[in-house]
Amino acid sequence: MSGETLAALEEKYALLEQLRAEREQAAAEGLGRFAGEAAERRRERMRAVAGRFPGALRELDVLTAAQLRHRREVVQAVRAGAPSPRWLEATALLHRWLKEAPQPAVRPAGGRRMPEVWRQVGAALGVDAAAAERLVYGPFSDA
């Protein structure tokens, strides 16, 4: 994985961590939703992340701020020479494939293209589609 890709992923995890921490803090304070300018700024940041890293908002939904921080720290370690865990490889492949793949002129059967995306990511890693999805969105592990 290139240094440029790792730097971008580190930035992504820092932003996701911040967004998730804000959500967790709001929930702890009993706030159900963001409102007004805060909500609009939050939506803008989420759109920016989604545009650069398709699929990343699901990470925001399923991982805690602590898990996102841990992922950012792992990316930093990989940038410093540590081995790259499989979840990081799967995540990079997912973002690249979703960003570079042309949008189909006709929606796939069932209206979703993610099953094919997961098959592609899984094939690149030598695992099945469900395992590829778990690597990205499942509970954090060093698998």
URMOGI-V77415 format. One record per pair of residues at least 4 apart in sequence whose C-alpha atoms are under 6 Angstrom apart, sorted by the first residue. I is the first residue (numbers start at 1). J is the second residue. D is the distance in whole Angstrom. If there is no record, write none. Layout:
i = (I	I)
j = (J	J)
d = (D	D)
This chain:
i = (10	10	13	13	16	16	17	17	17	17	20	21	21	26	27	34	35	49	50	53	54	54	59	59	63	77	78	78	78	85	86	87	87	91	93	95	96	97	107	108	108	118	118	119	119	122	122	122	122	122	134)
j = (72	75	17	72	20	60	21	65	68	69	65	25	65	31	31	39	39	53	54	95	95	98	63	137	67	82	82	83	84	142	143	135	136	136	97	99	100	101	111	112	113	122	129	123	129	126	127	128	129	132	138)
d = (5	6	6	5	6	6	6	5	5	6	5	6	5	5	5	5	5	6	5	5	5	6	6	6	6	5	4	6	6	6	6	5	5	5	6	6	6	6	5	6	6	6	5	6	5	6	5	5	5	5	4)
